[in-house]
């Protein structure tokens, strides 16, 4: 026997929530159906743990699954057969457990959208809503293909950003490690040598030796403070107020702020276009986009936009109130609304900003390299000069003598 929680509706359409003991999930559904209770969602008590394990599925796995699923459905394979094949092929343990759960739900009589809905933490609300739209409209193969293309494009954009940031992160990390090594290991050797010689040291050398002593003697405290600071900052960043301040800073920071703005607009336009084209209602589409853009400033603007849509207005005017959306974006959306071609305008915006992101990343990459060289020269070179200043001074004294 198993214990199942369910959400259902009676003949009058009233929502009912409860739990039931049954041999299997299908048996539980049949028992409730005999009582004129029609199940909407049902899950075993321990299923949350399965979903949590499934949430470890990497985005690349989702991209591959979506594309393969779209191909199989377009080829005319039954949904259950396609899911079974993909489950057998998957090498990711989390993905296998998740797909096994989806298959079990489909076999129990759930729609594909409801089956995936139980694993929304893995696939995301957009995935589930688009499958629901595909089933409702009878265009599941078309929308599944569109969904796969969307996930691939977002994944490609993310990879480009990570690739562009890899070089500066590696160089900066190496520079910090070299600096740390010099401060902890090399400077104390020079400090002892200068102490044995006696005499007054130049101010920069004194400051450098003092920094070395502080770092070496207080290293455990510095590490503990750094770790505590990291976790406190992360906790603060997850709050609504902290997240808003951090996202505002990201948009205003020199050089990188422009890139962040373009990425946000690209995601916004691309996601909204795909959702509207797939037949998702505008209010549901706006709500899904909020979870995709990854910026609380834009989320706030979309909240105001949703409120305006409920009151019968368009989306262009409330978006114009948010400084993150340039005039060109607002005007194109406004034209799209007036002509009834909003999804086409959003597609053009997404394509334009994708190109802008690519050119901005290329420009930043070429700009970062000389900046890093200067940074390395100032930090490492500065330390070396401070270290050898007393030797230069001693050499000058000996020559004058």
C-alpha positions as CSV (number, residue, x, y, z in Angstrom):
1,X,0.0,0.0,0.0
2,X,1.1,3.6,-0.7
3,X,-0.1,6.9,0.7
4,X,-1.0,9.6,-2.0
5,X,-1.9,13.2,-1.8
6,X,-4.2,14.6,-4.4
7,X,-5.8,17.7,-5.8
8,X,-9.1,17.0,-7.6
9,X,-12.5,18.5,-8.6
10,X,-16.0,17.2,-8.0
11,X,-18.9,17.2,-10.5
12,X,-19.6,20.9,-9.7
13,X,-16.1,21.9,-10.4
14,X,-15.2,22.6,-6.7
15,X,-11.6,21.9,-5.8
16,X,-10.9,19.1,-3.4
17,X,-7.6,18.3,-1.6
18,X,-6.9,15.2,0.4
19,X,-5.0,11.9,0.7
20,X,-5.7,8.3,0.1
21,X,-4.2,4.8,0.6
22,X,-4.0,2.6,-2.5
23,X,-1.8,-0.1,-4.0
24,X,-0.7,2.2,-6.9
25,X,-1.2,5.7,-8.2
26,X,-3.6,4.3,-11.0
27,X,-5.6,2.5,-8.3
28,X,-5.9,5.7,-6.3
29,X,-7.2,7.5,-9.3
30,X,-9.8,4.8,-10.0
31,X,-11.0,4.8,-6.4
32,X,-11.5,8.5,-6.5
33,X,-13.2,8.3,-9.9
34,X,-15.8,5.9,-8.5
35,X,-16.6,8.6,-5.9
36,X,-17.1,11.1,-8.7
37,X,-13.9,12.9,-7.8
38,X,-11.7,13.7,-10.8
39,X,-8.0,13.9,-10.1
40,X,-6.0,17.0,-11.3
41,X,-2.7,16.1,-9.6
42,X,-1.7,13.2,-7.4
43,X,1.7,12.3,-5.9
44,X,3.1,9.9,-3.4
45,X,4.2,11.3,-0.1
46,X,7.9,10.8,-0.7
47,X,7.9,12.3,-4.2
48,X,9.4,15.6,-3.1
49,X,12.7,13.9,-2.5
50,X,12.6,12.5,-6.1
51,X,12.0,15.9,-7.5
52,X,14.9,17.3,-5.4
53,X,17.2,14.7,-6.8
54,X,15.9,15.5,-10.3
55,X,16.7,19.1,-9.9
56,X,20.4,18.2,-10.2
57,X,19.8,17.7,-13.9
58,X,22.1,19.9,-15.9
59,X,20.7,22.4,-18.5
60,X,22.6,20.6,-21.2
61,X,20.5,17.5,-20.5
62,X,17.3,19.5,-20.8
63,X,18.4,20.9,-24.1
64,X,19.3,17.5,-25.5
65,X,16.0,16.0,-24.2
66,X,13.9,18.8,-25.7
67,X,15.5,18.5,-29.1
68,X,15.3,14.7,-29.2
69,X,11.7,14.7,-27.9
70,X,10.7,17.2,-30.6
71,X,12.3,15.1,-33.3
72,X,10.6,11.9,-32.1
73,X,7.1,13.5,-31.9
74,X,7.5,15.1,-35.3
75,X,8.4,11.6,-36.6
76,X,5.1,10.3,-35.4
77,X,6.3,8.2,-32.4
78,X,3.8,7.9,-29.5
79,X,4.6,10.1,-26.6
80,X,5.1,7.1,-24.1
81,X,7.4,5.3,-26.5
82,X,9.4,8.5,-27.1
83,X,9.7,9.1,-23.3
84,X,10.7,5.5,-22.7
85,X,13.4,5.6,-25.4
86,X,14.9,8.8,-24.0
87,X,14.8,7.5,-20.5
88,X,16.7,4.3,-21.6
89,X,19.3,6.4,-23.5
90,X,19.9,9.0,-20.7
91,X,23.2,8.6,-18.7
92,X,22.3,11.1,-16.1
93,X,20.9,9.5,-13.0
94,X,18.8,12.5,-12.0
95,X,17.3,12.7,-15.5
96,X,16.5,9.0,-15.5
97,X,14.6,9.3,-12.2
98,X,12.7,12.3,-13.4
99,X,11.7,10.8,-16.8
100,X,10.7,7.6,-14.9
101,X,8.3,9.7,-12.8
102,X,6.9,11.4,-15.9
103,X,6.3,8.1,-17.7
104,X,4.6,6.7,-14.6
105,X,2.2,9.7,-14.5
106,X,1.4,9.5,-18.3
107,X,0.7,5.8,-17.8
108,X,-1.6,6.7,-14.9
109,X,-3.8,8.9,-17.2
110,X,-2.2,12.3,-16.6
111,X,-1.7,14.7,-19.5
112,X,1.9,15.3,-20.6
113,X,1.8,18.8,-19.2
114,X,0.6,17.6,-15.8
115,X,3.2,14.8,-15.8
116,X,6.0,17.3,-16.4
117,X,4.3,19.7,-14.0
118,X,5.2,17.5,-11.1
119,X,8.9,18.1,-12.0
120,X,8.7,21.9,-12.6
121,X,11.8,22.4,-10.5
122,X,13.7,20.5,-13.2
123,X,12.1,21.7,-16.4
124,X,10.8,25.2,-15.3
125,X,7.4,26.7,-15.7
126,X,7.9,27.8,-19.3
127,X,8.5,24.2,-20.4
128,X,5.4,23.0,-18.6
129,X,3.2,25.8,-19.9
130,X,4.3,25.4,-23.5
131,X,3.6,21.7,-23.4
132,X,0.1,22.5,-22.0
133,X,-0.4,25.0,-24.9
134,X,0.8,22.4,-27.4
135,X,-1.6,19.7,-26.1
136,X,-4.6,22.2,-25.9
137,X,-4.0,23.5,-29.5
138,X,-3.1,20.1,-31.0
139,X,0.2,21.5,-32.1
140,X,2.5,19.7,-29.7
141,X,5.1,18.7,-32.3
142,X,5.4,22.3,-33.5
143,X,5.6,23.8,-30.1
144,X,8.0,21.1,-28.8
145,X,10.3,22.0,-31.7
146,X,9.9,25.7,-30.9
147,X,10.7,25.0,-27.2
148,X,13.8,23.0,-28.1
149,X,15.0,25.8,-30.3
150,X,14.4,28.4,-27.6
151,X,16.3,26.4,-24.9
152,X,19.2,25.9,-27.3
153,X,19.4,29.6,-28.1
154,X,19.4,30.6,-24.4
155,X,22.0,27.9,-23.7
156,X,24.2,29.1,-26.5
157,X,24.0,32.7,-25.2
158,X,24.9,31.5,-21.7
159,X,27.9,29.6,-23.1
160,X,29.2,32.6,-25.0
161,X,29.0,34.7,-21.8
162,X,30.8,32.1,-19.7
163,X,33.4,31.6,-22.4
164,X,34.1,35.4,-22.6
165,X,34.4,35.6,-18.8
166,X,36.7,32.5,-18.5
167,X,39.9,34.3,-19.6
168,X,39.7,37.3,-17.2
169,X,38.6,35.1,-14.3
170,X,41.6,32.7,-14.8
171,X,44.1,35.5,-15.3
172,X,42.8,37.4,-12.2
173,X,42.9,34.1,-10.1
174,X,46.5,33.4,-11.1
175,X,47.5,37.0,-10.3
176,X,45.9,36.7,-6.9
177,X,47.6,33.4,-6.2
178,X,51.0,34.8,-7.2
179,X,50.4,37.9,-5.0
180,X,49.4,35.7,-2.1
181,X,52.5,33.6,-2.5
182,X,54.8,36.7,-2.6
183,X,53.2,38.1,0.5
184,X,53.2,34.9,2.5
185,X,56.5,33.3,1.4
186,X,58.8,35.7,-0.4
187,X,58.4,39.0,1.5
188,X,59.2,37.5,4.9
189,X,62.6,36.3,3.5
190,X,63.4,39.8,2.3
191,X,62.2,41.3,5.6
192,X,64.6,39.1,7.6
193,X,67.4,40.0,5.3
194,X,66.8,43.7,5.7
195,X,66.4,43.3,9.5
196,X,69.9,41.7,9.6
197,X,71.4,44.5,7.6
198,X,69.8,47.1,9.8
199,X,69.1,50.7,8.7
200,X,65.9,52.5,7.8
201,X,63.7,51.1,5.1
202,X,61.8,53.1,2.5
203,X,58.1,53.7,3.4
204,X,56.6,51.5,0.6
205,X,58.8,48.5,1.8
206,X,57.7,49.1,5.4
207,X,54.0,49.1,4.3
208,X,54.5,45.9,2.3
209,X,56.2,44.1,5.2
210,X,53.5,45.2,7.5
211,X,50.8,43.8,5.2
212,X,52.7,40.5,4.9
213,X,52.9,40.2,8.7
214,X,49.1,40.9,9.1
215,X,48.2,38.4,6.4
216,X,50.5,35.6,7.8
217,X,49.6,36.1,11.4
218,X,45.9,36.7,10.8
219,X,45.3,34.2,8.0
220,X,42.8,32.0,9.8
221,X,40.8,35.0,10.8
222,X,40.9,36.5,7.3
223,X,39.7,33.2,5.8
224,X,36.9,32.9,8.4
225,X,35.9,36.5,7.8
226,X,35.9,36.0,4.1
227,X,33.8,32.8,4.3
228,X,31.3,34.5,6.7
229,X,31.2,37.6,4.5
230,X,30.5,35.4,1.4
231,X,27.6,33.6,3.0
232,X,26.1,36.8,4.5
233,X,26.3,38.5,1.2
234,X,24.7,35.6,-0.6
235,X,21.9,35.5,2.0
236,X,21.4,39.3,1.6
237,X,21.4,39.0,-2.2
238,X,18.6,36.5,-2.0
239,X,16.3,38.9,-0.2
240,X,14.0,41.1,-2.3
241,X,15.7,44.3,-1.2
242,X,19.2,43.0,-1.6
243,X,18.4,41.4,-5.0
244,X,17.0,44.6,-6.3
245,X,20.0,46.7,-5.1
246,X,22.4,44.1,-6.6
247,X,20.6,44.0,-9.9
248,X,20.4,47.8,-10.2
249,X,24.2,47.8,-9.6
250,X,24.7,45.2,-12.3
251,X,22.9,47.5,-14.8
252,X,24.9,50.6,-13.8
253,X,28.4,49.2,-13.4
254,X,30.8,50.6,-16.0
255,X,31.5,48.5,-19.1
256,X,29.7,45.4,-18.0
257,X,26.4,47.1,-17.2
258,X,25.7,47.6,-21.0
259,X,26.2,43.9,-21.6
260,X,23.9,42.9,-18.7
261,X,21.2,45.2,-20.1
262,X,21.4,43.7,-23.6
263,X,21.3,40.1,-22.2
264,X,18.2,40.9,-20.2
265,X,16.4,42.5,-23.1
266,X,17.4,39.6,-25.4
267,X,16.0,37.1,-23.0
268,X,12.8,39.1,-22.4
269,X,12.1,39.5,-26.2
270,X,13.0,36.0,-27.1
271,X,11.0,34.4,-24.3
272,X,7.9,36.5,-24.7
273,X,7.9,36.0,-28.5
274,X,8.1,32.2,-28.1
275,X,5.3,32.1,-25.5
276,X,2.9,34.4,-27.4
277,X,3.5,32.5,-30.7
278,X,2.8,29.2,-28.9
279,X,-0.6,30.5,-27.8
280,X,0.2,31.2,-24.1
281,X,-2.1,34.0,-22.7
282,X,-0.3,37.3,-22.4
283,X,-0.7,37.5,-18.6
284,X,0.7,33.9,-18.1
285,X,3.5,34.8,-20.6
286,X,4.5,37.9,-18.6
287,X,4.5,35.8,-15.4
288,X,6.8,33.2,-17.0
289,X,9.1,35.8,-18.5
290,X,9.6,37.3,-14.9
291,X,11.3,34.0,-13.9
292,X,13.5,33.9,-17.0
293,X,15.1,37.4,-17.3
294,X,17.1,37.0,-14.1
295,X,16.9,40.7,-13.0
296,X,14.6,42.1,-10.3
297,X,14.5,45.5,-11.9
298,X,12.9,44.0,-15.0
299,X,10.7,41.8,-12.8
300,X,9.4,44.9,-11.1
301,X,8.7,46.5,-14.6
302,X,6.9,43.3,-15.7
303,X,4.7,43.4,-12.5
304,X,3.5,46.8,-13.5
305,X,3.0,45.7,-17.0
306,X,0.8,42.7,-15.9
307,X,-1.3,45.1,-13.8
308,X,-1.7,47.4,-16.8
309,X,-2.8,44.5,-19.0
310,X,-5.4,43.5,-16.4
311,X,-6.8,47.0,-16.6
312,X,-7.1,46.7,-20.4
313,X,-3.9,48.5,-21.4
314,X,-1.0,47.4,-23.7
315,X,2.5,46.4,-22.6
316,X,4.4,49.2,-24.3
317,X,3.5,52.1,-22.0
318,X,4.3,50.5,-18.6
319,X,7.6,49.2,-20.1
320,X,8.5,52.7,-21.1
321,X,8.5,53.7,-17.4
322,X,11.4,51.3,-16.8
323,X,14.8,52.9,-17.7
324,X,16.2,49.4,-18.5
325,X,14.1,49.3,-21.8
326,X,15.5,51.7,-24.4
327,X,13.1,53.9,-26.5
328,X,13.7,51.7,-29.6
329,X,12.5,48.6,-27.7
330,X,9.3,50.3,-26.5
331,X,8.5,51.8,-29.9
332,X,8.9,48.5,-31.7
333,X,6.7,46.8,-29.1
334,X,4.1,49.6,-29.5
335,X,4.1,49.2,-33.3
336,X,3.7,45.4,-32.9
337,X,0.7,45.8,-30.6
338,X,-1.0,48.3,-33.0
339,X,-0.4,46.1,-36.1
340,X,-1.2,42.8,-34.4
341,X,2.4,41.5,-35.1
342,X,3.8,41.7,-31.6
343,X,5.5,38.3,-31.8
344,X,7.3,39.3,-35.1
345,X,8.5,42.5,-33.5
346,X,9.8,40.7,-30.5
347,X,11.6,38.2,-32.8
348,X,13.3,41.1,-34.5
349,X,14.2,42.6,-31.2
350,X,15.6,39.3,-29.9
351,X,17.7,38.9,-33.1
352,X,19.0,42.4,-32.9
353,X,20.0,42.1,-29.2
354,X,21.5,38.7,-29.8
355,X,23.8,40.3,-32.3
356,X,24.4,43.2,-29.9
357,X,25.4,40.8,-27.2
358,X,27.8,39.0,-29.5
359,X,29.5,42.3,-30.6
360,X,29.6,43.6,-27.0
361,X,31.2,40.4,-25.8
362,X,33.8,40.6,-28.6
363,X,34.5,44.2,-27.8
364,X,34.8,43.5,-24.0
365,X,37.2,40.6,-24.7
366,X,39.6,42.8,-26.7
367,X,39.3,45.5,-24.0
368,X,39.8,43.2,-21.0
369,X,43.2,41.9,-22.2
370,X,45.1,45.2,-22.0
371,X,43.3,46.0,-18.7
372,X,44.5,42.7,-17.3
373,X,48.1,43.4,-18.5
374,X,48.0,46.8,-16.7
375,X,46.5,45.2,-13.6
376,X,49.3,42.5,-13.5
377,X,51.9,45.1,-14.1
378,X,50.7,47.4,-11.3
379,X,50.1,44.6,-8.7
380,X,53.0,42.3,-9.3
381,X,55.4,45.0,-10.5
382,X,54.5,47.2,-7.6
383,X,55.2,44.4,-5.1
384,X,58.6,43.7,-6.8
385,X,59.6,47.4,-6.8
386,X,58.7,47.7,-3.1
387,X,60.8,44.6,-2.4
388,X,63.9,45.8,-4.2
389,X,63.8,49.5,-3.1
390,X,66.2,49.0,-0.2
391,X,68.7,47.2,-2.5
392,X,68.5,50.1,-5.0
393,X,69.1,52.5,-2.1
394,X,72.0,50.5,-0.8
395,X,73.6,50.3,-4.2
396,X,73.2,54.1,-4.6
397,X,74.9,54.6,-1.2
398,X,77.8,52.3,-2.1
399,X,78.4,54.1,-5.4
400,X,78.4,57.5,-3.7
401,X,80.8,56.2,-1.1
